[in-house]
Amino acid sequence: RSSTPKRTMSTLQTNLSVGVKLDIPTMRLLQSLVRRLLQDESQMVREASCLAVGAILGASPEPQECLRDLKGCILKCMRFMETSAVHQCVARGLCIAIRMNSNVFSMCGGAEGSSDSTAISKGLHKSGVAILDTSLMFAMSGTSDVKRLFHDFLWLALRVGEGEEGLHEYMALSQGENGKIMMTLVTKVLGHMSGISEE
């Protein structure tokens, strides 16, 4: 039963990742589909959907709205009771999103190359902070493979290769001790990375 939706998500992720352009109504239909499949009872479907959701975020002409819409389902796939394989696919999917559109987590929120992407502020937007908070948890305490992949995602999301601006933006929006914990992670791990492990 799970093979058809898994194939659908895999095909979708492949097509969007190579630059297939879709209009807003079609993207919203895809958001509705992936939102349902992220909660499928089949682990294989959830894994494929976690990769596909990254491609949907990256290809969306409305990435900020798309992230707000899908955030809850993404976070459900990041619960501790979920499997390590799904957690790894979440991290890979989030990396796909940022590599397709570096503005996915930024306040300008425009599609890559659009006029919106020239907005004055490139800072992190609040709707993505919950995902960064949960990613920080896995980057600090997950299995070795999960840690590595969330290190990749946070390195991209915080633009660590460009300096400390992304870290400071996160610290300004984060709650409790998360800002200090993220600073420690950047200082000890992310700041020593020259790039992500899965190019």
Legacy VTK file of the C-alpha trace (Angstrom):
# vtk DataFile Version 3.0
C-alpha trace
ASCII
DATASET POLYDATA
POINTS 199 float
0.000 0.000 0.000
2.839 2.348 0.836
4.746 1.926 -2.446
2.583 4.327 -4.498
2.737 7.360 -2.151
6.437 6.663 -1.537
7.058 6.697 -5.320
4.968 9.855 -5.635
7.002 11.667 -2.982
10.304 10.446 -4.429
9.335 11.586 -7.942
8.121 14.926 -6.621
11.347 15.528 -4.718
13.444 14.656 -7.789
11.448 16.861 -10.170
11.379 19.900 -7.905
15.059 19.546 -7.018
16.070 19.836 -10.678
14.138 23.073 -11.108
10.638 22.141 -12.290
8.536 25.283 -11.732
4.962 25.062 -10.437
2.350 27.761 -9.921
1.016 28.726 -6.495
-2.271 26.735 -6.660
-0.378 23.575 -7.629
2.184 24.111 -4.875
-0.606 24.477 -2.328
-2.122 21.195 -3.478
1.286 19.558 -3.041
1.578 21.076 0.438
-1.762 19.513 1.351
-0.638 16.128 0.013
2.736 16.120 1.748
1.169 17.353 4.993
-1.005 14.230 5.023
1.787 11.859 4.003
4.185 13.196 6.633
1.798 11.576 9.109
1.370 8.294 7.201
1.566 5.054 9.175
4.274 3.742 6.835
7.797 4.712 7.865
8.972 4.549 4.216
6.281 7.037 3.191
7.245 9.394 6.015
10.912 9.173 5.011
10.149 10.004 1.363
7.793 12.783 2.449
10.470 14.368 4.649
12.744 14.619 1.611
9.906 15.874 -0.587
8.908 18.568 1.890
12.379 20.056 1.547
12.004 20.263 -2.216
8.539 21.814 -1.815
9.899 24.449 0.562
12.831 25.139 -1.736
10.717 25.418 -4.890
7.806 27.350 -3.401
7.246 30.905 -4.657
5.928 31.566 -1.136
8.540 29.800 1.046
7.683 31.626 4.267
3.963 30.839 3.971
4.808 27.272 2.969
7.032 26.844 6.029
4.303 28.193 8.313
1.837 25.732 6.781
4.081 22.667 7.058
5.982 23.466 10.257
3.679 21.487 12.566
3.936 18.302 10.494
7.701 18.655 10.164
8.004 18.985 13.938
5.876 15.850 14.426
8.465 13.954 12.371
11.133 15.324 14.734
9.626 13.856 17.897
11.903 11.531 19.872
9.460 8.642 19.416
10.050 8.810 15.644
12.696 6.578 14.067
16.285 7.631 13.471
15.808 7.038 9.727
12.959 9.569 9.616
15.012 12.066 11.632
17.823 11.738 9.095
15.390 12.340 6.229
14.040 15.445 7.978
17.561 16.854 8.197
18.320 15.974 4.579
15.028 17.523 3.474
15.758 20.758 5.334
19.202 20.886 3.716
17.574 20.390 0.307
15.258 23.328 1.017
18.065 25.749 1.863
20.298 24.606 -0.975
17.421 25.211 -3.409
16.491 28.565 -1.884
18.765 30.184 0.687
15.899 32.487 1.713
13.624 29.741 3.082
14.427 30.615 6.699
15.060 34.335 6.182
12.682 37.222 6.788
12.776 38.338 3.154
11.178 34.970 2.384
11.212 35.378 -1.394
11.840 32.693 -3.986
15.507 32.456 -4.984
16.235 34.993 -7.683
12.955 36.881 -7.220
12.767 40.598 -6.497
11.660 39.742 -2.946
15.042 38.161 -2.266
16.643 41.629 -2.363
14.782 42.733 0.767
16.928 44.691 3.221
16.694 42.135 6.024
18.034 38.639 5.540
17.425 37.742 9.183
15.820 34.561 10.407
12.029 34.651 10.668
10.143 33.453 13.723
8.189 30.687 11.990
11.414 28.743 11.464
12.842 29.154 14.959
10.928 26.152 16.361
12.517 23.948 13.697
15.967 25.348 14.491
15.341 24.797 18.217
14.437 21.142 17.657
17.320 20.719 15.222
19.651 22.027 17.919
18.399 19.304 20.256
19.240 16.601 17.705
22.562 18.249 16.825
23.554 17.962 20.488
22.083 14.614 21.529
21.079 12.531 18.513
22.797 9.422 17.166
26.052 10.114 15.307
24.406 10.071 11.856
21.511 12.234 13.021
23.893 14.690 14.690
26.002 15.008 11.549
23.011 15.759 9.340
21.564 18.344 11.708
25.009 19.930 11.955
24.800 20.299 8.172
21.347 21.871 8.359
22.265 24.343 11.098
25.490 25.272 9.307
23.388 26.200 6.271
20.478 27.803 8.148
22.725 30.029 10.278
25.001 30.829 7.323
28.000 29.904 9.493
30.323 30.001 6.500
29.550 33.730 6.131
30.249 34.712 9.740
28.303 35.091 12.993
25.337 37.171 11.801
23.024 34.166 11.521
23.953 33.000 15.026
23.191 36.435 16.468
19.824 36.509 14.668
18.940 33.139 16.160
20.030 34.197 19.640
17.795 37.274 19.421
14.741 35.106 18.654
15.411 31.963 20.678
13.979 31.235 24.106
15.672 30.182 27.345
19.136 28.656 27.090
18.913 27.729 23.409
20.898 30.762 22.293
23.816 29.908 24.574
23.667 26.244 23.568
23.694 27.206 19.883
26.678 29.488 20.459
28.548 26.599 22.069
27.693 24.339 19.120
28.844 26.959 16.618
32.071 27.593 18.546
32.964 23.936 19.058
31.570 22.247 15.960
29.858 24.285 13.244
32.515 26.974 13.133
35.123 24.342 12.261
33.125 23.004 9.293
34.200 24.081 5.811
30.961 22.847 4.275
28.298 20.215 4.703
29.075 16.506 4.759
26.594 15.523 2.013
27.311 17.620 -1.049
LINES 1 200
199 0 1 2 3 4 5 6 7 8 9 10 11 12 13 14 15 16 17 18 19 20 21 22 23 24 25 26 27 28 29 30 31 32 33 34 35 36 37 38 39 40 41 42 43 44 45 46 47 48 49 50 51 52 53 54 55 56 57 58 59 60 61 62 63 64 65 66 67 68 69 70 71 72 73 74 75 76 77 78 79 80 81 82 83 84 85 86 87 88 89 90 91 92 93 94 95 96 97 98 99 100 101 102 103 104 105 106 107 108 109 110 111 112 113 114 115 116 117 118 119 120 121 122 123 124 125 126 127 128 129 130 131 132 133 134 135 136 137 138 139 140 141 142 143 144 145 146 147 148 149 150 151 152 153 154 155 156 157 158 159 160 161 162 163 164 165 166 167 168 169 170 171 172 173 174 175 176 177 178 179 180 181 182 183 184 185 186 187 188 189 190 191 192 193 194 195 196 197 198
